[in-house]
Amino acid sequence: MKKMMIAALALVATAATAQVKGRFEVHDMGSFRLHVYYTNDVMNDASFIVEGNDSVVTMEQPLFKDNAAEFDAYVEKMGKPVAARIADYHVGSTADHPVLMAEGMGSFTKGPVYGGMMKGFAGTFGEAMASLPTGSVAEVAFGTTRTIAGTAFHFDRGASTDFPAASITIGGKAYFTHWAPARAHASQLQIASAKAIDAEIAEARKSLQSGATLFIGGHGGASGKEAVEFKIAYLGKMKEALASSPTPEAFVETMKAQYPGLPGEENLAGLGKALYNAK
């Protein structure tokens, strides 16, 4: 996991620090509305607002000041109080407000892996980043449900090779995890070993069993069931390619041949290197 964080810093170190403003989309989930904020930042982060009748819940608030200002203005315009702020996989611009986290994630964010990553981001992005959170943290045990703003949030363990955070089923209709499923090649930040391939397949299958119809992530935003099904098949092909290819270069060519023209081909070289270094 430490290698993954070093890779994250390396990938964003050369990116421009100026932030292009994001965009919102709204999904009517029946008993609640889910607002997805695509930050358009260098890490393809997404933030969320779960809107109930009388109040809202924010999730994964943005990391950069420009995005935070746009997100906060949108929340204020909704005219409803914030009942809770959930920081699951990503800490962000929650300032001194109390936050909810999965059990163990609070201390993990202050440890050498996550804490070191955030220090690295601060060194890279400087004043473009929002101040790190200072509010109190309340942890939610895995396997439990919290009803907030009239909506049930069920916290379960996320992928076993990822941060020790939660996959969260929202109102029985939306499934949140670290990476939104997408019809694109994976990167070394998500998949860094054969064990991670298996863990992500298991997590994707679990998400389909949740009964959700919308699948969201702190990276990528929102997708439908077909993106989850694609991810499972894609990771199966990746596992086969890893087993049959003698070198990272051969692995890359095999994946390109399996999925010609699939977005994210630029990620394959780093992905192959990570997978073969982990062998």
C-alpha positions as CSV (number, residue, x, y, z in Angstrom):
1,M,0.0,0.0,0.0
2,K,2.9,2.4,0.7
3,K,4.2,1.8,-2.9
4,M,0.7,2.7,-4.1
5,M,0.8,6.0,-2.3
6,I,4.3,6.8,-3.7
7,A,2.9,6.1,-7.2
8,A,0.0,8.4,-6.5
9,L,2.3,11.3,-5.7
10,A,4.4,10.6,-8.8
11,L,1.4,10.6,-11.0
12,V,0.0,13.9,-9.8
13,A,3.4,15.7,-9.2
14,T,3.6,16.8,-12.9
15,A,-0.1,17.8,-13.1
16,A,-1.1,21.5,-13.2
17,T,-2.2,22.8,-9.8
18,A,-4.8,25.2,-11.3
19,Q,-8.3,23.7,-10.9
20,V,-10.9,23.8,-13.6
21,K,-14.3,24.0,-11.9
22,G,-16.4,21.0,-11.8
23,R,-20.0,20.0,-12.7
24,F,-23.0,18.6,-10.9
25,E,-25.5,15.9,-11.9
26,V,-28.6,14.8,-10.0
27,H,-30.1,11.4,-9.7
28,D,-33.6,11.0,-8.4
29,M,-33.5,7.8,-6.3
30,G,-37.1,8.0,-5.1
31,S,-36.9,8.5,-1.4
32,F,-33.8,10.7,-1.8
33,R,-31.9,12.7,-4.4
34,L,-28.2,12.0,-5.0
35,H,-26.1,14.9,-6.3
36,V,-22.8,13.9,-7.9
37,Y,-20.1,16.6,-8.1
38,Y,-17.4,15.9,-10.7
39,T,-14.5,18.0,-9.4
40,N,-12.5,17.8,-12.7
41,D,-9.4,17.8,-10.5
42,V,-6.1,16.0,-11.3
43,M,-7.2,12.9,-9.4
44,N,-10.6,12.6,-11.0
45,D,-12.2,12.9,-7.6
46,A,-16.0,13.0,-7.1
47,S,-18.0,14.3,-4.1
48,F,-21.6,13.6,-3.2
49,I,-24.7,15.1,-1.5
50,V,-27.5,12.9,-0.4
51,E,-30.6,15.1,-0.1
52,G,-33.5,14.1,2.1
53,N,-36.7,16.0,2.7
54,D,-35.4,18.3,5.4
55,S,-31.6,17.9,5.4
56,V,-28.6,16.7,3.5
57,V,-25.5,14.5,4.0
58,T,-22.2,15.2,2.2
59,M,-19.7,12.6,1.3
60,E,-16.1,12.9,0.2
61,Q,-15.9,16.7,0.2
62,P,-13.4,18.1,-2.3
63,L,-9.7,18.5,-1.6
64,F,-9.0,21.7,-3.5
65,K,-10.1,25.2,-2.6
66,D,-11.7,26.1,-5.9
67,N,-13.8,22.9,-5.9
68,A,-14.6,23.3,-2.2
69,A,-15.9,26.8,-2.7
70,E,-18.1,25.6,-5.6
71,F,-19.4,22.6,-3.6
72,D,-20.1,24.7,-0.5
73,A,-22.0,27.3,-2.5
74,Y,-24.1,24.5,-4.1
75,V,-24.9,23.0,-0.7
76,E,-25.9,26.4,0.7
77,K,-28.1,27.2,-2.2
78,M,-30.0,23.9,-1.5
79,G,-31.3,25.7,1.7
80,K,-31.1,22.6,3.9
81,P,-28.9,21.9,6.9
82,V,-26.1,19.4,6.7
83,A,-27.0,16.5,9.0
84,A,-23.7,14.7,8.6
85,R,-20.4,14.8,6.7
86,I,-19.0,11.4,5.7
87,A,-15.3,11.1,5.0
88,D,-14.8,7.6,3.9
89,Y,-11.9,7.0,1.5
90,H,-11.0,10.7,1.1
91,V,-10.6,13.4,3.7
92,G,-11.4,16.9,2.3
93,S,-12.7,20.3,3.0
94,T,-14.8,19.6,6.0
95,A,-12.8,22.2,8.1
96,D,-13.8,22.1,11.8
97,H,-17.1,20.2,11.2
98,P,-17.5,16.8,12.8
99,V,-17.2,13.9,10.4
100,L,-18.2,10.3,10.2
101,M,-15.7,7.6,9.2
102,A,-15.6,3.8,9.1
103,E,-14.0,2.2,12.1
104,G,-10.2,2.5,12.1
105,M,-10.1,4.9,9.2
106,G,-9.7,8.0,11.5
107,S,-6.4,6.7,12.9
108,F,-5.3,5.4,9.5
109,T,-5.6,8.9,7.9
110,K,-3.1,10.2,10.5
111,G,-0.7,7.3,10.0
112,P,2.4,7.1,7.8
113,V,0.8,5.9,4.7
114,Y,-2.3,8.1,4.3
115,G,-0.8,11.0,6.4
116,G,2.4,10.8,4.3
117,M,0.4,10.9,1.1
118,M,-1.5,14.1,2.3
119,K,1.8,15.7,3.2
120,G,3.1,14.9,-0.2
121,F,0.0,16.4,-1.8
122,A,0.5,19.6,0.3
123,G,4.0,19.9,-0.9
124,T,2.9,19.4,-4.5
125,F,-0.2,21.5,-4.6
126,G,0.5,24.1,-1.9
127,E,-2.1,26.8,-1.5
128,A,-4.4,25.2,-4.1
129,M,-5.4,22.6,-1.4
130,A,-8.0,23.2,1.2
131,S,-6.9,23.1,4.8
132,L,-6.9,19.6,6.3
133,P,-9.8,18.8,8.6
134,T,-9.7,19.6,12.3
135,G,-13.2,18.5,13.3
136,S,-14.0,15.6,15.6
137,V,-14.3,12.1,14.2
138,A,-17.0,9.6,15.0
139,E,-16.4,6.1,13.7
140,V,-19.1,3.7,12.4
141,A,-18.7,0.0,12.9
142,F,-18.7,-2.3,9.9
143,G,-21.9,-4.1,9.4
144,T,-24.1,-1.4,10.9
145,T,-26.6,1.1,9.5
146,R,-27.1,4.7,10.3
147,T,-30.2,6.5,9.2
148,I,-29.4,10.2,8.5
149,A,-31.5,12.8,6.7
150,G,-34.2,10.1,6.4
151,T,-31.9,7.7,4.4
152,A,-30.2,4.5,5.6
153,F,-26.4,4.3,5.2
154,H,-25.1,0.8,5.6
155,F,-21.4,0.5,6.2
156,D,-19.6,-2.6,5.1
157,R,-15.9,-3.4,4.6
158,G,-14.5,-2.3,1.3
159,A,-12.0,-4.2,-0.9
160,S,-9.5,-6.0,1.3
161,T,-6.4,-4.6,-0.5
162,D,-7.6,-0.9,-0.4
163,F,-7.7,1.6,2.4
164,P,-9.5,0.2,5.5
165,A,-12.6,2.2,4.7
166,A,-16.2,1.2,3.9
167,S,-18.4,0.4,1.0
168,I,-21.6,2.2,1.8
169,T,-25.1,1.2,0.5
170,I,-27.2,4.4,0.5
171,G,-31.0,3.9,0.8
172,G,-30.6,0.4,-0.7
173,K,-30.3,2.0,-4.1
174,A,-26.8,3.5,-4.5
175,Y,-23.5,1.7,-3.7
176,F,-20.5,3.8,-2.8
177,T,-16.9,2.6,-2.9
178,H,-13.5,4.0,-3.5
179,W,-13.4,3.6,-7.3
180,A,-16.5,4.0,-9.5
181,P,-16.7,1.2,-12.1
182,A,-15.9,2.4,-15.6
183,R,-15.4,1.1,-19.1
184,A,-11.7,2.0,-19.0
185,H,-8.4,0.4,-18.2
186,A,-7.5,0.3,-14.5
187,S,-4.5,2.2,-13.1
188,Q,-1.7,1.0,-10.7
189,L,-3.4,3.1,-8.0
190,Q,-6.3,0.8,-8.0
191,I,-4.7,-2.5,-8.9
192,A,-1.1,-3.2,-7.8
193,S,-1.0,-7.0,-7.3
194,A,-2.7,-10.2,-8.3
195,K,-4.3,-10.2,-4.8
196,A,-5.8,-6.8,-5.6
197,I,-7.4,-8.2,-8.8
198,D,-9.1,-10.8,-6.8
199,A,-10.2,-8.3,-4.1
200,E,-11.7,-5.9,-6.6
201,I,-13.6,-8.8,-8.4
202,A,-15.0,-9.8,-5.0
203,E,-16.0,-6.3,-4.2
204,A,-17.6,-5.7,-7.5
205,R,-19.7,-8.9,-7.2
206,K,-20.7,-7.9,-3.7
207,S,-21.9,-4.5,-5.0
208,L,-24.2,-6.3,-7.6
209,Q,-25.7,-8.4,-4.7
210,S,-26.6,-5.2,-2.8
211,G,-29.6,-4.5,-5.0
212,A,-28.3,-1.1,-5.9
213,T,-29.0,0.5,-9.3
214,L,-26.4,3.2,-9.2
215,F,-22.7,2.7,-8.4
216,I,-20.6,5.6,-7.3
217,G,-17.0,6.2,-6.2
218,G,-14.7,8.8,-4.8
219,H,-12.8,8.5,-8.1
220,G,-14.9,8.6,-11.2
221,G,-18.4,9.6,-10.1
222,A,-21.5,7.5,-11.0
223,S,-22.1,4.5,-13.3
224,G,-24.8,1.8,-13.9
225,K,-24.9,-1.9,-13.4
226,E,-23.4,-2.6,-16.9
227,A,-20.2,-0.8,-15.8
228,V,-19.9,-3.2,-12.8
229,E,-20.4,-6.2,-15.1
230,F,-17.8,-4.9,-17.5
231,K,-15.3,-4.4,-14.6
232,I,-15.7,-8.0,-13.4
233,A,-15.2,-9.4,-16.9
234,Y,-12.3,-7.0,-17.5
235,L,-10.5,-8.0,-14.3
236,G,-10.9,-11.6,-15.2
237,K,-9.2,-11.0,-18.5
238,M,-6.5,-9.1,-16.6
239,K,-5.9,-12.0,-14.4
240,E,-5.5,-14.3,-17.4
241,A,-3.1,-11.9,-19.1
242,L,-1.0,-11.7,-16.0
243,A,-0.8,-15.5,-15.8
244,S,0.1,-16.0,-19.5
245,S,2.4,-13.0,-20.2
246,P,6.1,-13.5,-19.3
247,T,6.9,-9.7,-19.1
248,P,5.1,-6.4,-18.3
249,E,5.4,-5.5,-22.0
250,A,3.7,-8.6,-23.1
251,F,1.0,-8.0,-20.5
252,V,0.4,-4.5,-21.9
253,E,0.1,-5.8,-25.5
254,T,-2.3,-8.6,-24.4
255,M,-4.6,-6.1,-22.7
256,K,-4.5,-3.8,-25.7
257,A,-5.4,-6.6,-28.0
258,Q,-8.2,-7.7,-25.7
259,Y,-9.7,-4.2,-25.5
260,P,-8.7,-2.2,-28.6
261,G,-9.4,1.5,-28.2
262,L,-10.5,1.2,-24.6
263,P,-9.8,4.5,-22.7
264,G,-6.9,4.6,-20.3
265,E,-4.3,2.8,-22.4
266,E,-1.8,5.2,-21.0
267,N,-2.3,3.5,-17.6
268,L,-1.2,0.1,-18.8
269,A,2.6,0.5,-18.7
270,G,2.4,1.6,-15.0
271,L,-0.1,-1.1,-14.2
272,G,2.0,-3.8,-15.8
273,K,5.1,-2.6,-13.9
274,A,3.3,-2.7,-10.6
275,L,1.8,-6.1,-11.2
276,Y,5.1,-7.7,-12.1
277,N,7.0,-6.0,-9.3
278,A,4.5,-7.5,-6.9
279,K,5.1,-11.1,-8.2
